[in-house]
């Protein structure tokens, strides 16, 4: 069950991700990771730490390969 603190945490993570997102691929990647982690605290999201871990792994693998189109 989520609490108001959890909603605040999700909002803070997403605001931080927005602030960090820039033109570089590294800043975009970090922002994507923070957004994904924020889903843990969002009452409208149904996700587990394991799903987030797998998604983060995928994000890192795509980055390592040079992008999603390659």
RODRENDREN-662108 format. One record per residue: residue number from 1; z, y, x of N, C-alpha, C in turn; residue in three letters. Coordinates in steps of 0.2 Angstrom, whole numbers, plus 2048, in hexadecimal, padded with zeros to 3 digits. Layout:
N
{i NUM	n_z Z	n_y Y	n_x X	ca_z Z	ca_y Y	ca_x X	c_z Z	c_y Y	c_x X	aa ala}
...
% end
This chain:
70
{i 1	n_z 800	n_y 7FA	n_x 804	ca_z 800	ca_y 800	ca_x 800	c_z 800	c_y 806	c_x 804	aa unk}
{i 2	n_z 7FC	n_y 80B	n_x 803	ca_z 7FB	ca_y 811	ca_x 807	c_z 800	c_y 816	c_x 804	aa unk}
{i 3	n_z 802	n_y 81B	n_x 808	ca_z 806	ca_y 820	ca_x 806	c_z 803	c_y 827	c_x 808	aa unk}
{i 4	n_z 806	n_y 82C	n_x 806	ca_z 803	ca_y 833	ca_x 807	c_z 802	c_y 834	c_x 80E	aa unk}
{i 5	n_z 807	n_y 831	n_x 812	ca_z 807	ca_y 832	ca_x 81A	c_z 800	c_y 82E	c_x 81C	aa unk}
{i 6	n_z 7FF	n_y 829	n_x 819	ca_z 7F9	ca_y 825	ca_x 81B	c_z 7F2	c_y 829	c_x 819	aa unk}
{i 7	n_z 7F2	n_y 82D	n_x 814	ca_z 7ED	ca_y 831	ca_x 812	c_z 7EC	c_y 837	c_x 817	aa unk}
{i 8	n_z 7F2	n_y 839	n_x 819	ca_z 7F2	ca_y 83F	ca_x 81E	c_z 7EF	c_y 83C	c_x 824	aa unk}
{i 9	n_z 7F1	n_y 836	n_x 826	ca_z 7EF	ca_y 833	ca_x 82D	c_z 7E7	c_y 833	c_x 82D	aa unk}
{i 10	n_z 7E5	n_y 830	n_x 827	ca_z 7DD	ca_y 82F	ca_x 827	c_z 7DA	c_y 836	c_x 827	aa unk}
{i 11	n_z 7DC	n_y 83B	n_x 824	ca_z 7D9	ca_y 841	ca_x 824	c_z 7DA	c_y 844	c_x 82B	aa unk}
{i 12	n_z 7DF	n_y 843	n_x 82E	ca_z 7E0	ca_y 846	ca_x 835	c_z 7DB	c_y 842	c_x 83A	aa unk}
{i 13	n_z 7DA	n_y 83C	n_x 839	ca_z 7D6	ca_y 838	ca_x 83E	c_z 7CF	c_y 83A	c_x 83C	aa unk}
{i 14	n_z 7CD	n_y 83B	n_x 836	ca_z 7C6	ca_y 83E	ca_x 835	c_z 7C5	c_y 845	c_x 837	aa unk}
{i 15	n_z 7CA	n_y 849	n_x 836	ca_z 7C9	ca_y 850	ca_x 839	c_z 7C8	c_y 850	c_x 840	aa unk}
{i 16	n_z 7CC	n_y 84C	n_x 843	ca_z 7CB	ca_y 84B	ca_x 84B	c_z 7C4	c_y 849	c_x 84D	aa unk}
{i 17	n_z 7C2	n_y 844	n_x 849	ca_z 7BB	ca_y 841	ca_x 84A	c_z 7B6	c_y 846	c_x 849	aa unk}
{i 18	n_z 7B7	n_y 84A	n_x 844	ca_z 7B2	ca_y 850	ca_x 843	c_z 7B2	c_y 855	c_x 849	aa unk}
{i 19	n_z 7B8	n_y 856	n_x 84B	ca_z 7B9	ca_y 85B	ca_x 851	c_z 7B6	c_y 858	c_x 857	aa unk}
{i 20	n_z 7B6	n_y 852	n_x 858	ca_z 7B4	ca_y 84F	ca_x 85E	c_z 7AC	c_y 84D	c_x 85E	aa unk}
{i 21	n_z 7AA	n_y 84D	n_x 858	ca_z 7A2	ca_y 84B	ca_x 858	c_z 79E	c_y 851	c_x 85B	aa unk}
{i 22	n_z 79A	n_y 84F	n_x 85F	ca_z 796	ca_y 854	ca_x 863	c_z 78F	c_y 851	c_x 864	aa unk}
{i 23	n_z 78C	n_y 853	n_x 868	ca_z 785	ca_y 851	ca_x 86A	c_z 784	c_y 84B	c_x 86E	aa unk}
{i 24	n_z 78A	n_y 84A	n_x 872	ca_z 789	ca_y 844	ca_x 877	c_z 78A	c_y 83D	c_x 873	aa unk}
{i 25	n_z 788	n_y 838	n_x 875	ca_z 788	ca_y 832	ca_x 872	c_z 790	c_y 82F	c_x 872	aa unk}
{i 26	n_z 793	n_y 831	n_x 878	ca_z 79A	ca_y 82F	ca_x 878	c_z 79E	c_y 833	c_x 873	aa unk}
{i 27	n_z 79D	n_y 839	n_x 872	ca_z 7A1	ca_y 83C	ca_x 86D	c_z 7A0	c_y 83A	c_x 866	aa unk}
{i 28	n_z 799	n_y 838	n_x 864	ca_z 797	ca_y 835	ca_x 85E	c_z 79B	c_y 82E	c_x 85D	aa unk}
{i 29	n_z 79B	n_y 82A	n_x 863	ca_z 79E	ca_y 824	ca_x 863	c_z 7A5	c_y 824	c_x 861	aa unk}
{i 30	n_z 7A9	n_y 829	n_x 865	ca_z 7B0	ca_y 829	ca_x 864	c_z 7B1	c_y 82C	c_x 85D	aa unk}
{i 31	n_z 7AD	n_y 830	n_x 85A	ca_z 7AE	ca_y 832	ca_x 853	c_z 7AD	c_y 82D	c_x 84E	aa unk}
{i 32	n_z 7A8	n_y 828	n_x 84F	ca_z 7A7	ca_y 823	ca_x 84B	c_z 7AD	c_y 81E	c_x 84B	aa unk}
{i 33	n_z 7B0	n_y 81D	n_x 851	ca_z 7B6	ca_y 818	ca_x 852	c_z 7BC	c_y 81B	c_x 84E	aa unk}
{i 34	n_z 7BD	n_y 822	n_x 84F	ca_z 7C3	ca_y 825	ca_x 84B	c_z 7C2	c_y 825	c_x 843	aa unk}
{i 35	n_z 7BC	n_y 826	n_x 841	ca_z 7BA	ca_y 825	ca_x 83A	c_z 7BC	c_y 81E	c_x 838	aa unk}
{i 36	n_z 7BA	n_y 819	n_x 83C	ca_z 7BB	ca_y 812	ca_x 83A	c_z 7C2	c_y 811	c_x 839	aa unk}
{i 37	n_z 7C6	n_y 813	n_x 83E	ca_z 7CD	ca_y 812	ca_x 83E	c_z 7D1	c_y 815	c_x 838	aa unk}
{i 38	n_z 7CE	n_y 81B	n_x 837	ca_z 7D1	ca_y 81F	ca_x 831	c_z 7D1	c_y 81B	c_x 82B	aa unk}
{i 39	n_z 7CC	n_y 816	n_x 82A	ca_z 7CB	ca_y 812	ca_x 824	c_z 7D2	c_y 80E	c_x 823	aa unk}
{i 40	n_z 7D5	n_y 80D	n_x 828	ca_z 7DC	ca_y 809	ca_x 827	c_z 7E1	c_y 80D	c_x 822	aa unk}
{i 41	n_z 7E0	n_y 813	n_x 823	ca_z 7E5	ca_y 818	ca_x 81F	c_z 7E2	c_y 81B	c_x 819	aa unk}
{i 42	n_z 7DC	n_y 819	n_x 817	ca_z 7D9	ca_y 81C	ca_x 811	c_z 7DA	c_y 818	c_x 80B	aa unk}
{i 43	n_z 7DE	n_y 81A	n_x 806	ca_z 7DF	ca_y 816	ca_x 800	c_z 7D9	c_y 814	c_x 7FD	aa unk}
{i 44	n_z 7D3	n_y 817	n_x 7FE	ca_z 7CD	ca_y 815	ca_x 7FA	c_z 7C9	c_y 810	c_x 7FE	aa unk}
{i 45	n_z 7CC	n_y 80E	n_x 804	ca_z 7C8	ca_y 809	ca_x 808	c_z 7CC	c_y 803	c_x 808	aa unk}
{i 46	n_z 7C8	n_y 7FD	n_x 808	ca_z 7CB	ca_y 7F7	ca_x 808	c_z 7C9	c_y 7F3	c_x 80F	aa unk}
{i 47	n_z 7CD	n_y 7F4	n_x 814	ca_z 7CB	ca_y 7F1	ca_x 81A	c_z 7D1	c_y 7EE	c_x 81E	aa unk}
{i 48	n_z 7D0	n_y 7EA	n_x 823	ca_z 7D5	ca_y 7E7	ca_x 827	c_z 7D4	c_y 7E9	c_x 82E	aa unk}
{i 49	n_z 7DA	n_y 7E9	n_x 832	ca_z 7D9	ca_y 7EA	ca_x 839	c_z 7D4	c_y 7E6	c_x 83C	aa unk}
{i 50	n_z 7D3	n_y 7E0	n_x 83A	ca_z 7CE	ca_y 7DB	ca_x 83D	c_z 7C7	c_y 7DE	c_x 83B	aa unk}
{i 51	n_z 7C6	n_y 7E0	n_x 835	ca_z 7BF	ca_y 7E3	ca_x 834	c_z 7BD	c_y 7E9	c_x 838	aa unk}
{i 52	n_z 7C2	n_y 7ED	n_x 839	ca_z 7C1	ca_y 7F3	ca_x 83D	c_z 7C0	c_y 7F1	c_x 844	aa unk}
{i 53	n_z 7C4	n_y 7EC	n_x 847	ca_z 7C3	ca_y 7EA	ca_x 84E	c_z 7BC	c_y 7E7	c_x 84F	aa unk}
{i 54	n_z 7B9	n_y 7E3	n_x 84A	ca_z 7B3	ca_y 7E1	ca_x 84A	c_z 7AD	c_y 7E6	c_x 84A	aa unk}
{i 55	n_z 7AF	n_y 7EB	n_x 846	ca_z 7AA	ca_y 7F1	ca_x 845	c_z 7AA	c_y 7F5	c_x 84C	aa unk}
{i 56	n_z 7B0	n_y 7F6	n_x 84F	ca_z 7B0	ca_y 7FA	ca_x 855	c_z 7AD	c_y 7F6	c_x 85A	aa unk}
{i 57	n_z 7AE	n_y 7EF	n_x 85B	ca_z 7AA	ca_y 7EB	ca_x 860	c_z 7A3	c_y 7EC	c_x 85F	aa unk}
{i 58	n_z 7A0	n_y 7EC	n_x 859	ca_z 799	ca_y 7ED	ca_x 857	c_z 797	c_y 7F4	c_x 85A	aa unk}
{i 59	n_z 79B	n_y 7F9	n_x 858	ca_z 799	ca_y 800	ca_x 85B	c_z 798	c_y 800	c_x 862	aa unk}
{i 60	n_z 79D	n_y 7FD	n_x 866	ca_z 79D	ca_y 7FD	ca_x 86D	c_z 797	c_y 7F9	c_x 870	aa unk}
{i 61	n_z 795	n_y 7F3	n_x 86C	ca_z 78F	ca_y 7EF	ca_x 86E	c_z 789	c_y 7F3	c_x 86D	aa unk}
{i 62	n_z 788	n_y 7F7	n_x 868	ca_z 782	ca_y 7FB	ca_x 867	c_z 781	c_y 800	c_x 86C	aa unk}
{i 63	n_z 787	n_y 803	n_x 86E	ca_z 787	ca_y 808	ca_x 873	c_z 785	c_y 805	c_x 87A	aa unk}
{i 64	n_z 787	n_y 7FF	n_x 87B	ca_z 786	ca_y 7FC	ca_x 882	c_z 77E	c_y 7FA	c_x 882	aa unk}
{i 65	n_z 77B	n_y 7F9	n_x 87C	ca_z 774	ca_y 7F7	ca_x 87C	c_z 770	c_y 7FD	c_x 87C	aa unk}
{i 66	n_z 773	n_y 803	n_x 87B	ca_z 76F	ca_y 809	ca_x 87C	c_z 76D	c_y 80C	c_x 875	aa unk}
{i 67	n_z 770	n_y 809	n_x 870	ca_z 76E	ca_y 80C	ca_x 869	c_z 76C	c_y 806	c_x 864	aa unk}
{i 68	n_z 76C	n_y 808	n_x 85E	ca_z 76B	ca_y 803	ca_x 859	c_z 764	c_y 801	c_x 858	aa unk}
{i 69	n_z 75F	n_y 805	n_x 85A	ca_z 758	ca_y 804	ca_x 85A	c_z 755	c_y 800	c_x 85F	aa unk}
{i 70	n_z 759	n_y 7FF	n_x 864	ca_z 757	ca_y 7FB	ca_x 86A	c_z 758	c_y 7F4	c_x 86A	aa unk}
% end
